[in-house]
Amino acid sequence: MSRTVKIRDISIGGGNPVAIQSMCNADSRDEKGILEQIFRLKDAGCQIVRLAVPDPEALEIFGNVRKKVDMPLVADIHFDWRMAVGAIQKGADKIRINPGNIGSPDRVRRIVSAAKERGIPIRIGVNSGSVEQDLLEKYGHVTAEALAESAIRNVRMVEDMGYDNLVLSMKSSDVKMNFEAHKIAASMTDHPFHIGITEAGTPKMGKIKSAAGIGALLLSGIGDTIRVSLTADPVEEVIFARELLESIGFRTPRFNLVSCPTCGRTRIDLEGLANRVENRLLQEKELPKGLTIAVMGCVVNGPGEAKEADYGVCGGLGKGILFRKGRQVAVVPEENLEEELIQLIRKEEYPNA
């Protein structure tokens, strides 16, 4: 298990729930735009927000934003150590740096000293585009081994400066390389990992790569906070991150809809029925979280699968069977299936409503 690191009021690692974060893509000098985006991200379920701080003007905006929001803010720093120290002084809850592009070890040491004075963590971030030249020569090109060695080398450098309040991040847009690099690095350190697939792409491709890459790592026991990187509104990143955590059992979903893919035995418009049930469930705001609802389409697998759910319906040939916790409770006409199912759930879950 990784050690615990605290970012304002959010603890990651140490068995704490995986935290969702994102990064503002509003102009770093647009205070109004940044604040509007942060509030939308928070409403969507984001827990940690990162802001780019590339220059003194952006640093001043960062300080203004810090005074107006109460959620954890991470300052994203490249090249200029003075921006990192300035962001720490203005209240950053974490600093993200790639030591390799900060310059000399002395400049990194100044950032470390400032972080140590305030007791805030440093995220050591490397990616496949920042692997050092000597490692590229050693391995011939960017490999999982090179990426992991680069990350651990930078972690050790900061540790040797007397600071170990660290979060490790190493990302590749190659899902397989990303996975293998994390497996190597996780065997060499107990620092918490910030995971994701960098430059994952547009929502269509990026969600597929992120689901595969992030999901595989989390199910392997690696990852303490996640960022889904999409070329899109960052709110979309947060929504998908939440859905991803729910789908692999790391968070309790509003509900879990199970429906069969249909086959030649299907004698009902199951696609239409499943969509109607899903839409009705989304409207049920009082429903307890985590219920499993099965919508099945034939007598071969349907009754058995529906019996495993909290509630279920199996339809075909003009009628449907309703189930509750493995018990058949009613046979209803096909045209009333979704309504009868919803009424059953309402009756059982909030009978006094």
C-alpha positions, -999 to 999 in steps of 0.1 A, spaced: 0 0 0 12 35 -8 19 61 19 -7 89 25 -2 124 11 -26 152 20 -35 179 -5 -54 205 15 -84 184 28 -80 155 4 -59 125 14 -46 102 -13 -28 69 -9 -28 48 22 -61 31 12 -80 63 8 -106 65 -20 -92 73 -54 -95 111 -59 -106 127 -92 -87 157 -105 -86 178 -137 -69 208 -151 -83 241 -161 -78 249 -198 -91 285 -195 -64 311 -202 -40 313 -172 -45 350 -172 -84 349 -173 -94 350 -136 -131 350 -144 -129 321 -168 -108 301 -144 -132 306 -115 -162 297 -137 -144 266 -148 -134 255 -113 -169 259 -100 -182 237 -129 -156 212 -122 -164 210 -86 -201 206 -94 -192 177 -117 -173 159 -89 -138 171 -93 -118 170 -60 -85 186 -70 -79 212 -97 -46 220 -114 -37 254 -129 -9 262 -152 14 290 -139 37 299 -168 45 335 -160 42 363 -134 8 375 -147 -5 339 -143 10 337 -109 -9 368 -97 -41 353 -111 -33 321 -93 -31 340 -60 -64 357 -67 -81 324 -75 -67 309 -43 -85 335 -22 -118 327 -38 -120 289 -38 -117 264 -10 -108 232 -30 -73 219 -34 -53 238 -60 -22 224 -77 2 248 -95 16 233 -127 51 245 -133 75 241 -162 110 257 -166 108 286 -141 115 277 -105 105 312 -94 69 304 -105 69 274 -83 82 292 -52 57 321 -59 28 297 -62 37 281 -29 38 315 -13 4 323 -27 -12 292 -12 -8 263 -36 -17 230 -20 6 210 -43 33 218 -69 37 198 -100 72 199 -115 93 179 -139 127 183 -123 144 177 -157 130 210 -172 135 231 -141 172 233 -147 200 229 -122 196 208 -90 200 241 -71 168 255 -86 149 223 -78 163 225 -42 148 260 -39 114 246 -48 118 217 -24 128 241 4 97 262 -1 74 232 -2 91 218 29 86 251 47 48 250 40 45 212 43 29 208 9 35 178 -15 54 179 -47 42 159 -77 71 146 -96 58 144 -131 76 128 -161 63 116 -194 75 98 -225 85 131 -241 108 141 -212 129 110 -208 166 120 -203 190 117 -232 213 92 -213 183 69 -208 173 71 -244 208 61 -253 207 33 -227 174 18 -239 176 29 -276 143 47 -275 115 55 -250 105 23 -232 86 14 -201 119 7 -184 133 41 -194 101 59 -183 102 42 -149 139 48 -144 135 85 -152 106 88 -127 125 70 -99 157 89 -106 138 122 -102 121 110 -70 154 100 -55 169 133 -63 142 151 -43 144 125 -15 182 132 -13 173 169 -8 156 158 24 120 158 13 97 128 8 62 144 7 59 133 -29 34 121 -54 47 103 -85 34 107 -120 47 92 -152 25 91 -182 26 79 -218 0 80 -246 9 44 -252 -14 24 -230 7 -8 -228 40 12 -221 22 32 -195 10 1 -177 44 -17 -178 62 15 -166 39 18 -136 44 -19 -127 81 -14 -126 81 19 -106 55 6 -81 79 -22 -71 105 5 -63 86 31 -42 56 34 -19 49 70 -29 13 75 -41 7 75 -79 -12 101 -99 -22 81 -130 -36 87 -164 -30 84 -201 -14 116 -214 -25 131 -246 -52 105 -249 -70 125 -276 -105 134 -285 -134 122 -263 -141 92 -286 -106 78 -286 -94 93 -253 -121 77 -233 -113 42 -247 -76 46 -240 -82 61 -206 -106 33 -196 -81 7 -206 -51 24 -192 -65 38 -159 -88 8 -153 -60 -17 -157 -37 1 -133 -64 6 -106 -74 -31 -108 -38 -40 -104 -36 -20 -72 -18 10 -86 -31 45 -85 -43 69 -58 -56 99 -78 -66 100 -115 -69 126 -143 -86 116 -176 -69 137 -203 -92 147 -231 -91 173 -258 -124 186 -245 -141 206 -218 -124 194 -186 -158 188 -171 -161 160 -195 -129 145 -181 -144 146 -146 -177 130 -155 -159 102 -174 -135 97 -145 -164 93 -121 -182 69 -145 -149 49 -148 -145 45 -110 -181 34 -107 -178 9 -135 -148 -9 -119 -163 -8 -84 -142 19 -69 -173 41 -63 -209 34 -57 -229 43 -88 -264 58 -88 -275 25 -102 -261 -4 -122 -281 -13 -153 -275 -48 -166 -290 -56 -200 -282 -84 -224 -267 -77 -259 -297 -96 -276 -295 -125 -300 -317 -143 -324 -339 -156 -295 -350 -121 -286 -387 -115 -291 -389 -79 -277 -375 -45 -285 -349 -49 -258 -328 -20 -269 -358 4 -266 -368 -11 -233 -334 -8 -218 -331 28 -229 -365 36 -215 -357 20 -182 -324 38 -180 -340 72 -187 -367 65 -160 -341 55 -134 -322 87 -141 -353 106 -132 -357 88 -99 -337 112 -77 -347 96 -44 -335 61 -54 -308 45 -30 -274 44 -47 -260 11 -59 -291 -8 -69 -286 -33 -97 -314 -34 -123 -315 -62 -149 -333 -58 -183 -332 -91 -201 -346 -103 -233 -352 -141 -234 -360 -172 -213 -325 -187 -217 -304 -163 -196 -329 -137 -186 -346 -151 -155 -313 -162 -140 -296 -129 -146 -326 -110 -134 -327 -130 -102 -291 -119 -94 -302 -83 -95 -320 -62 -69 -348 -58 -95 -352 -72 -129 -375 -77 -159 -374 -105 -185 -395 -99 -215 -407 -116 -247 -437 -127 -267 -460 -99 -254 -453 -102 -217 -427 -97 -191 -417 -111 -157 -407 -88 -128 -382 -100 -102 -372 -87 -68 -341 -102 -51 -345 -135 -70 -382 -138 -65 -407 -135 -93 -433 -110 -83 -455 -104 -113 -462 -111 -149 -472 -80 -168 -480 -70 -204 -451 -61 -226 -464 -25 -232 -462 -17 -195 -429 -33 -187 -408 -2 -178 -437 15 -159 -444 -17 -139 -407 -21 -131 -404 15 -119 -436 12 -98 -422 -20 -82 -389 -2 -73 -408 28 -59 -431 5 -38 -402 -14 -24 -376 13 -19 -397 42 -6 -432 28 3 -441 59 24 -432 85 -2 
